[in-house]
Amino acid sequence: MKRVGVVGAGAWGTALAVTAARAGSEVTLWAREPEVVASINGRQENKMFLPGIELPDTIHAVNDLGAMLAQDALLMVAPAQYVRDTCEQLASVSLDVSPPVIICSKGIEQQSLKLMSEVVAEHWPNPLATLSGPTFATDVAKGLPASVTLACGDEALGRKLARLVVHPKFNVHHSDDLIGPQICGPMKNVIAIACGIVEGKGLGESAKAALITEGLAEISQLCVAKGGKPETAMGLCGLGDLILTCNSHTSRNMSLGYALGQGETLEAILRERNSVAEGVASSNAVAGLAAQLGIQLRICGIVNQIVRGDADVDQVGLALVQS
C-alpha cells in the first residue's frame, strides 16, 4: 500500500493528508469546494480550513470523488452527517474497485442513530477500520508529537493501514475494538460542549473536573452498551481525547460551549464559523442512541436540551455540575 485517498479537506482531513505524506504515502485529497482544491494545488495551503500551514508538494487535491477509487486505502474524514451522502456518491461511481476505508469522522448519524462504520458498510464491501485519538489538526499538521488508535478487526490489515500514516512524530496504537472509538469520539465532543458552558459561566475548574469525570463514566457506559470494550474508554480514544477536547479553546466544541455559557445563541455562534462542531449534531444522536439502548446519560441529556433549544443555559447550566 502506497497511495492514500483522503475524503474531506477540512482541517482534520488536511492534517491527516500531511501526516500520510510525511509517512511516505502518495496522497490525493478530495475537497468539495473548488476554491480549496485551487488553494492546495496552487499555493500548497488550505487557506479556508487550515491557513498558515505549508503542505507537502506530494499532496494533490481533486474535486472528483472518482479519483478516490484509484487509491490503495481511503481515509473518510467527511463531517459525520455527510458520510452517507459521500459514500452514496462513491458507490455510484463504481464498486468494482473498493479500497479499505479508515473512518476518521467522529459522529453518530442523527436520523438512523447508526455509527459511521454501520453507515459506510451499507455502501462499501471491503473491510473497515477507525482512527481516533487526542489530536488537534494544527498540532498534527505542524509535526508536533501525537498518538492515535487505529482499530481494525483484521490485525494484519490494520498494521498495513497504520503504515500509511505513521512516522516518528505520529504514533499509531492498534486495537480490535471497532465500536468503542466510534462511541468515544462523538461523546467527548458533547462533554466538551458541557465543559465549555461551565467555564463560560465561571463555575470554576473544580466543577469542570467533576464534570469530566462523570462524562468519562457516561462514555464508558454507552461504549459497553453498544458492544465496545470498557478499556477503550480509558485509552487514547476516550480519556485521552476527552482531556484534550474539554480543556482547550482550540476545541471547536469546547469553544462553542464557552460561547453558549457567555450568553451567545447557538445560531449566532454557528453563523460565524466555517468549521463543523460535531458535538452539536452528536448531542441529539447520542441521546437517541442511549434511549434506544435503554440507558440514561445525565450530562449528554442536558447538553441535548440546550442544543435543541428545549432549555436555557442559564436555567440548566448549574445542573451540569450537580450530579
N, C-alpha and C positions, 0 to 999 in steps of 0.2 A: 504494500500500500504506500502510495506516494502523493496522490492527488486528493486534495480536500476541497469539498464544496461547503461554503458557509452560507446558510439560508437566513438572511436577515442582517442588515448592515446598520443596526442601531449601535449604541456604544459598546454593549457586551459582545455582539456579533463581530464588530470590528476588532475589538481587543482579542477575541479568540482567533481571528484571522491572523493577527500579528503573532500570536503565540505559535500557531501552526507554521507560519513562515519561519520563525526562529528555530523551530524543531526540524527544519529542512524540508517541509512539505511544499508542494506546489498548490497555491491557494487561489480558488475562484470564489469571489464574494458577490452574492446576489443582493441587489438593493431594489426596492420597489420604486424609489424616487430616482428619475433620470439625473437630477442635479447632483445626487450623491455619487452616482456612477461617474459622472463627469469630474467631480472633485477628486475622487480617489485616483482615477486614471490620469488626470491632467496635472494634479498637484501633489499626489501621494499624501492626501489628507482627507479625512471625513469631516469637512468643515461643519456640517449640520449636527452631527451626533457625537463626534469625538475631536473637537477642534484642538489645535496646538500639538498634535501628535504626528510625527512624520512616520508614514507607513513604509514598510519594506517594498522595494520595487518588484518583489516576487508575488505581490498580491495584485490580482487583476479583477476588476469589478465588472459585472454584467447586469443587464436588466431583463435577461431572458432566462426564465426558470429551466428551460430545456437544457441549458448548459450544465445544470447540476447533475444530470443523469450520466454525464461522461466522467464523473469523479469516482474515486475508489471508496469514499465514505462521505457522508453528509453530516454537518453539524446543524441541527434545527434550532435556530435562535430567533425565530419569529415570535412576536408577542403571543402569549398563550391563547388569547381569544381569536387569533388569526391562524393558528396552526392548522385547523381543519380545512379552511379555505385554501391555504398554501398547499396542503397535501392533495387536495382535490385537483388543483391546477397541475401539480407534478404528475399525478396519476393520469390526467387527461392527455399529457404529452406522450407517455409511454410507460408501461410496466414491464417491457421486455428486459430492460436494464433497471435494476433497483438496488443501488448500493446500500450497505448498512447505514442506519441513522442513529446518531448520537443526539439525544434530546437534551438541549441546554435551556429550553424555555421553562420558566418557573410559574406554573399556574394550574388551575383546575378549570375545565370548561364550564362556564356558567349554566348553559342550557341543559346539558346532559349530565353534569357532575362527574364527568369522566376525567381520568388522569391523561396526561399528554401521550403516554405510551398506548393507552386504550384508543385514543383518537387516531394516532398515526397508524396503529395496527389495522384499522378499518380500511386503510388505503394502501398499505405497504406490506409486501410479503416477506421481506428479509428481516434478520434479527435486529433487535433494538438494544440500545444502551442509554444510560443517562450520565450526564456530567454536571456536578454541582459542588458547591463549597463556598467558603467565605472569601469572596473576591469583589473588589471594585474594578470596574473596567479601566479606569485611568491608571491604577496601580499596575495592573497586568500589562497594559499597553506600554507603559514606561519601562517594563522589565524588572519591576520590584518583585521580591520573592512572594510566592503564593502556592497554596496547596489545595487540591480538589480531590473529589472521589469520582471515579468512573465505575459505574455499576453495570454489569452485564452477566446474563445467565450462563454464557459460554466464556469461560475464563480465558481460553486461548485467543478467541476473537477479541475479548476485552483488552488483552495485552497488546495485540496488534493495533487496535484503535488508539490506545494510550500513546503509542509511539508517534502518532501523527501530531501530537501537541506537546509532548513532554520535552523539557530542556532543563538545564541546570537551575533555573530560577522559577520553573513551573513544575511542581511535583504532583504526580498523579498516584493516588492510592486506589487499590482495587476492592471491589465488593461484588457480591452476587445478589444483593438486595435491590431489585429494580424499582420496587414500590416505595420504600422508605424515603429516598431522596425527593421523590415527586410529591410527597406529603410535606416534608420539612421545608422545601423551597417556598411554596405558596404560603404556608402558615407563618414562617418567620417574617414575611412581608406584612401580614396582618398584625402580628405582635409589634412590629416596628412602628406601624401607624399608632398603635396604643401608646408606645413609649414616647413617640413624638408629642402626642396630646398631653401626656403627663408632664413632659419637660416644658411644653408651650404654656401650660397653665401654672408653671412654677411650683409643682408639688414636691420637688426635691429628688436627689439621687437615691436616697434610701427607698423611696416609693418605687422608683424605676427598677431598682434591683429586685425588689419583691415581685414586681410585675413580670420581669424577665424570667424569674424562677417559676412562677405559676404558668407563664407562657410555654416554657420548656415542657412542663408536665402535660399541657394540653397537646403539644406537638407529639409527644410520645404516645399519648392516649389514642389520638386519631391514626397515627402511624401503625400501631399494633392492630387497631380495629379494622384497618383496610388491608392488612396482611403483610405489613413491613416488619422489620426487626427492631426491637427496642434499642439495641446498641447503635443503630443508625442515627437515632435522635440524639445520642450522646457524642456523636462524632463530628466530622467537618461539616457535613450537610445540615446537621441540626444545631447543636450547641455552638459550633464554630461560626456558622453563618448567622445565627441569632445574635451572638455577641457583637459581631461586626455591624450588622444592619441596625441594631437597636441603639447604638452608641455613637453614631456619626451622622452629621447633617449631609454628608456626601450621599447617604442613602436617600433615594427618591421617596421611599415610603416613610422613613422617619421624618424627613423634612416636610413632607405633606402633612403628617400628623401634627408636627410642631406648628405649622401654619394654621391648622384647624384649632389647636389649643390657644393660639393667639387671637382667635376670633374671625379669621378669614373663612369664606364659604368654599365648599368643595368646588363649585362651578368656577369660581374666580381663580382658584389655585390651578385647576386643570387647564383653564384657558391660557394661562401664562406659560405653559410648558409645552415642549415639543417631544418630550420623552414620556414613556409609559410607566406609571407607578402601578405595578401588577397587583399590589395589595388591595386596591380599590375593587377590582373585579373579583379577586380571590376571596374577599371577606364574605361575599354572598355565597360563593361556591363552597367555601369551607363550612359555613353554617348549614348549607343544604346537604352536604355530604355527611356531616356529623348527625343531622337529623335522620338521614337515610340509614345510617349505621346504628342509630339508637343511643347516641351519646350526647352529653351536654358539654359545651365549651363556653365557659363564662366570659372570658376576655374577648374571644373571637365574636361571640354573640353581641356584646356591647359595641364593638367596632362596627359590626354589620349594621346595627341600628343607626349608628351615626352616619355611616356612608350612605345608607338608604334614605336618610332624612327622616327616620322614624323617631329619632331622639336628638335633643340638642346637646352639644358638647358641654355647655355649662351645667346642664341638668345631670348628665351621667358621667362626666369626666372624673369626678371623685370616686365613683363606683368602680373604676378600673383598678384602683389600688385598695379596695375594701373587700377582700375575699372573706 
